[in-house]
């Protein structure tokens, strides 16, 4: 928050008042993304690929059998890396990695799906992100409150400094939005995942013309 008065620079005795309005909403999450990493290693690149494909196919079949829609399963990056013994400068093996994201709309099924992917070969990191299916709706509500917060602050400061001001801002800047998701990682030993609260924050900078009383 900053106050600027250009009384000595402008003969009309005009100045400006700049404030930042802030508002945060805590919303219960209504969807989850389960990010699964599958890895396979072998001296042969082709065998490593085949191993990974076998795990992936088994995983996809189990998800389909459970009732997860194909539209909610996304296959992402696939990569192959070489593993070296640097002391001997010798290629030891290849590691093939595949990333899968599963969208879960019914949060009561998150623990079941998590257990399912583990039981069917997900042998690397698993991350679960809880978020909102329609964050823009809540962000717009937070933005409206942030705008009112800016107006309230401008009024308080103007009165405190004995200034008249135009309540219609001459400049408004929306600050980048912030959405804090809830994240769980398999590294932290997931046993019973509980959906959390998603925090949405909106901020605006507003400048108002002021006049000395």
Beta strands, then each sheet from edge to edge (+ up, - down):
strand 1: 2-4
strand 2: 14-28
strand 3: 31-42
strand 4: 73-85
strand 5: 90-104
strand 6: 126-131
strand 7: 163-165
strand 8: 171-180
strand 9: 182-185
strand 10: 197-212
sheet 1: 1+ 2- 10+ 7-
sheet 2: 1+ 2- 10+ 8-
sheet 3: 4+ 5- 3+ 6- 9+
end
